[in-house]
Amino acid sequence: MVVPSAWLASRSFVAAVVHVLIAVAVTVHTLINKRDVPAAIGWIGMAWLAPVVGALLYLGFGISRVKRRARRLKGSLRNVDPHKASGVALADPIERLKIAITKITSQGISTGKVAAVLACGDEAYPRMLAAIEGAKVSIALSTYIFRTDTLGLQFVDALAKAHRRGVATRVLIDGFGGGFVRSSAYRHLRRQGVPVARFLHSTLPWQMPFLDLRLHKKSLIVDGASAFVGGLNIGAENLLQSQPKAPVRDLHFLVQGAVVRQIAQQFEDDWSFTTGDAQTESNPSPDAASGENSAARAIAAGPDQEVDQLVLVLLSAINSAQQSIRIATPYFVPEEQLVTALQLAALRGVDVQLVLPAANNHRLVAWAVRTHVRPLLQSGCRLWRAPPPFDHSKLMTIDGKWSLIGSANWDMRSLRLNFELTLETYDPDFASRLSAIIDTRRTRPITLAEIDGRWFVVKLRDAAARLTMPYI
C-alpha cells in the first residue's frame, strides 16, 4: 500500500504545530515561574530541542504543583520591628541573626534545649523505642527511609503495641525514600492497624503531584513533650556496633521544651496535607526548668514556600559570623551564592571549617563535590575529610553561640526540592559541644594540590556529575 505524500506532509505539519504549541507553553510557564536563570534556559532548550519528551520531563520534574497554606498563625512579619530592638540587640550579630530568621520564616522564636546528643542508631534507637513504649497520649513519626530489617521491625512492633493500648499513633513515610513501588514498612504498619500514610505517593502517573519532591524530615514526637530530630533514618545500617555491610554514622538529638510544639506543628501540616485529615491540637509541651532552656526555633523548608527559606537562613548565618563557622555535611553541592558567602566570610577573617565524608555513599555526589571546593580553598576556607564509615551528620555552628541541626544537606535537593526540618538553637554550651564534635572529625585535609592534581578526564567527569545534582 502506497501512502500518499500529501497525507504524510499533513501529519508532519500537525506534529510540528503541536510541538511548537507545547514548546511555547513550556517557555511561557518557565519564564513566569522559574527564578533560576540557568534552570529556566535548560528547560526551555529541552522543550524546543526534544519534542514531547522535553515537555514531559518538564511536567514531571520542572513544575511545583505542591501548594500548602499555613493552617495556623505562625507569626507575622509585622510582629518583628528591628528598629524597636534594644541597642544591645542591634549590636550583637547573633541577635541580629535571630531577628532576620524570624522575618525569613514568619515563625516566632521559642525556647527549648537539646537534652541529649545521640551517636548513631546504637544510642538513638534504644532511646526512641523506649520513648514509644512509654508514650501515654500521642506518637508522631516522620521518616524518609523506614526499612523492615530486624531494627525496623522493632519499630513496627513498638508502634503497633502503642496503637493497641490507645496511644494516638501516626506514621508518615516518604513516598520515594520509603520504597516507591512497594513500601514494606507501610504494609506492615497497615496490617497492624497503625495509621500510616505515604507522602506524595502514587503509582498512577496522572495522580502524581510531582515526581521529584521528597519528605526528607526525620522526627519522632512523643506526648507533645519531647522530640527526636536529626538525620537518622530507620535502618540497621546505622547500628555500627553490629558491623553492617554499608555502615552509616549519624547524630540524632533529643529535644525538650516549648519548641517541641513547633516541631509537632510541622508534622501536623505534613499529615493533614497528605491525608486530608483535619489537624489536631498539639498538647502543650511542658518546659524544663527555665534556667536550662535557651532560645530555639523549628524551621521547615520546602518547595511550597514562596522564598527559599533554608538558603536565606544559611546566608544570614554565614554573614553574621565574626569568629568561626563549623559545618559538617554528607553532601556539599550548594548553590553558588552559598559558596560565595563562605568565601567572603573566610576573606574577612572568619575561621571557616568544613567537614565532608571521606567515603560517600553516592558516587556522583562525591565526584560533583570536587567542582565546588576549589574557590573555597583559594579563599582560605579549611576543608577536611571525616574518616570512614560514611558520615551522614548535618551540623553547623556560628561563633560557638548558634547551632543548626536537622535533616537538611548542603545540596540543591535539600535546598530547593525536599521538605526539610531543621532546628536552630541559641545555646552557647550546645554550640561549643557541637563545634568540638565537628572538630574531632577533621582527620585529613583537602588541599588545592589534590584538587588541581586530578587527571583532565577526571575533572571532566566531576564537572559532568555536578550537572546531575538537581535531579538525583
DAUR-V375117 format. One record per backbone hydrogen bond with DSSP energy under -0.5 kcal/mol. NH is the residue of the N-H (numbers start at 1). CO is the residue of the C=O. If there is no record, write none. Layout:
nh:NH co:CO
nh:NH co:CO
//
This chain:
nh:3 co:1
nh:4 co:2
nh:8 co:4
nh:9 co:5
nh:10 co:6
nh:11 co:7
nh:12 co:8
nh:13 co:9
nh:14 co:10
nh:15 co:11
nh:16 co:12
nh:17 co:13
nh:18 co:14
nh:19 co:15
nh:20 co:16
nh:21 co:17
nh:22 co:18
nh:23 co:19
nh:24 co:20
nh:25 co:21
nh:26 co:22
nh:27 co:23
nh:28 co:24
nh:29 co:25
nh:30 co:26
nh:31 co:27
nh:32 co:28
nh:33 co:29
nh:34 co:30
nh:35 co:33
nh:37 co:35
nh:40 co:36
nh:41 co:37
nh:42 co:38
nh:43 co:39
nh:44 co:40
nh:45 co:41
nh:46 co:42
nh:47 co:43
nh:48 co:44
nh:49 co:45
nh:50 co:46
nh:53 co:51
nh:54 co:50
nh:55 co:50
nh:56 co:52
nh:57 co:53
nh:58 co:54
nh:59 co:55
nh:60 co:56
nh:61 co:57
nh:62 co:58
nh:63 co:58
nh:64 co:62
nh:65 co:63
nh:67 co:65
nh:74 co:72
nh:79 co:76
nh:80 co:77
nh:81 co:79
nh:82 co:80
nh:84 co:81
nh:85 co:82
nh:90 co:86
nh:91 co:87
nh:92 co:88
nh:92 co:89
nh:93 co:91
nh:96 co:92
nh:97 co:93
nh:98 co:94
nh:99 co:95
nh:100 co:96
nh:101 co:97
nh:102 co:98
nh:103 co:99
nh:104 co:100
nh:105 co:101
nh:106 co:102
nh:107 co:102
nh:108 co:74
nh:110 co:296
nh:112 co:294
nh:113 co:256
nh:115 co:113
nh:115 co:254
nh:116 co:254
nh:118 co:116
nh:118 co:252
nh:119 co:117
nh:120 co:118
nh:120 co:250
nh:121 co:238
nh:122 co:238
nh:123 co:119
nh:123 co:120
nh:124 co:120
nh:125 co:121
nh:126 co:121
nh:127 co:123
nh:128 co:124
nh:129 co:125
nh:130 co:126
nh:131 co:127
nh:132 co:128
nh:133 co:129
nh:134 co:130
nh:135 co:131
nh:135 co:132
nh:139 co:168
nh:140 co:221
nh:141 co:170
nh:142 co:219
nh:143 co:172
nh:147 co:234
nh:153 co:149
nh:154 co:150
nh:154 co:151
nh:155 co:151
nh:156 co:152
nh:157 co:153
nh:158 co:154
nh:159 co:155
nh:160 co:156
nh:161 co:157
nh:162 co:158
nh:163 co:159
nh:164 co:160
nh:165 co:161
nh:166 co:163
nh:167 co:162
nh:168 co:137
nh:169 co:167
nh:170 co:139
nh:171 co:195
nh:172 co:141
nh:173 co:197
nh:174 co:143
nh:175 co:199
nh:178 co:174
nh:179 co:176
nh:180 co:176
nh:184 co:182
nh:185 co:146
nh:187 co:183
nh:188 co:184
nh:189 co:185
nh:190 co:186
nh:191 co:187
nh:192 co:188
nh:193 co:190
nh:194 co:189
nh:195 co:169
nh:197 co:171
nh:199 co:173
nh:199 co:197
nh:201 co:198
nh:205 co:203
nh:207 co:204
nh:208 co:204
nh:208 co:205
nh:209 co:207
nh:211 co:60
nh:214 co:417
nh:216 co:214
nh:216 co:419
nh:219 co:142
nh:220 co:228
nh:221 co:140
nh:222 co:220
nh:222 co:226
nh:223 co:138
nh:223 co:221
nh:225 co:222
nh:226 co:222
nh:227 co:255
nh:228 co:220
nh:229 co:227
nh:229 co:253
nh:230 co:218
nh:231 co:251
nh:233 co:231
nh:234 co:145
nh:235 co:233
nh:238 co:235
nh:239 co:236
nh:240 co:238
nh:242 co:239
nh:243 co:240
nh:244 co:239
nh:247 co:244
nh:248 co:237
nh:249 co:390
nh:252 co:118
nh:253 co:229
nh:254 co:116
nh:255 co:227
nh:255 co:253
nh:256 co:113
nh:257 co:225
nh:257 co:286
nh:259 co:111
nh:260 co:257
nh:261 co:258
nh:262 co:258
nh:262 co:259
nh:263 co:259
nh:264 co:260
nh:265 co:261
nh:266 co:262
nh:267 co:263
nh:268 co:264
nh:269 co:265
nh:270 co:266
nh:271 co:267
nh:272 co:268
nh:273 co:269
nh:274 co:270
nh:275 co:271
nh:276 co:272
nh:286 co:284
nh:292 co:289
nh:293 co:289
nh:293 co:290
nh:294 co:112
nh:296 co:110
nh:297 co:424
nh:299 co:422
nh:300 co:298
nh:301 co:420
nh:305 co:302
nh:309 co:307
nh:312 co:308
nh:313 co:309
nh:314 co:310
nh:315 co:311
nh:316 co:312
nh:317 co:313
nh:318 co:314
nh:319 co:315
nh:320 co:316
nh:321 co:317
nh:321 co:318
nh:325 co:351
nh:326 co:397
nh:327 co:353
nh:328 co:395
nh:329 co:355
nh:333 co:331
nh:333 co:410
nh:338 co:335
nh:339 co:335
nh:340 co:336
nh:341 co:337
nh:342 co:338
nh:343 co:339
nh:344 co:340
nh:345 co:341
nh:346 co:342
nh:347 co:343
nh:348 co:344
nh:349 co:346
nh:350 co:345
nh:351 co:323
nh:352 co:350
nh:353 co:325
nh:353 co:351
nh:354 co:382
nh:355 co:327
nh:356 co:384
nh:358 co:386
nh:360 co:358
nh:363 co:361
nh:366 co:362
nh:367 co:363
nh:368 co:364
nh:369 co:365
nh:370 co:366
nh:370 co:367
nh:371 co:368
nh:372 co:369
nh:373 co:369
nh:374 co:370
nh:377 co:373
nh:378 co:374
nh:379 co:375
nh:380 co:376
nh:380 co:377
nh:381 co:376
nh:382 co:352
nh:383 co:381
nh:383 co:446
nh:384 co:354
nh:385 co:444
nh:386 co:356
nh:386 co:384
nh:390 co:247
nh:392 co:249
nh:392 co:390
nh:395 co:328
nh:396 co:404
nh:397 co:326
nh:398 co:402
nh:399 co:324
nh:401 co:398
nh:402 co:398
nh:403 co:425
nh:404 co:396
nh:405 co:423
nh:406 co:394
nh:407 co:421
nh:410 co:331
nh:411 co:409
nh:412 co:333
nh:415 co:411
nh:416 co:412
nh:417 co:412
nh:417 co:413
nh:418 co:413
nh:419 co:214
nh:420 co:301
nh:420 co:418
nh:422 co:299
nh:423 co:405
nh:424 co:297
nh:425 co:403
nh:426 co:295
nh:428 co:426
nh:431 co:427
nh:432 co:428
nh:433 co:429
nh:434 co:430
nh:435 co:431
nh:436 co:432
nh:437 co:433
nh:438 co:434
nh:439 co:435
nh:440 co:436
nh:441 co:437
nh:441 co:438
nh:442 co:439
nh:443 co:385
nh:443 co:441
nh:444 co:385
nh:446 co:383
nh:447 co:445
nh:451 co:447
nh:452 co:448
nh:453 co:449
nh:454 co:451
nh:459 co:455
nh:460 co:456
nh:461 co:457
nh:462 co:458
nh:463 co:459
nh:464 co:460
nh:465 co:461
nh:466 co:462
nh:467 co:463
nh:467 co:464
nh:468 co:464
nh:468 co:465
nh:469 co:466
nh:471 co:468
nh:472 co:468
nh:472 co:469
//
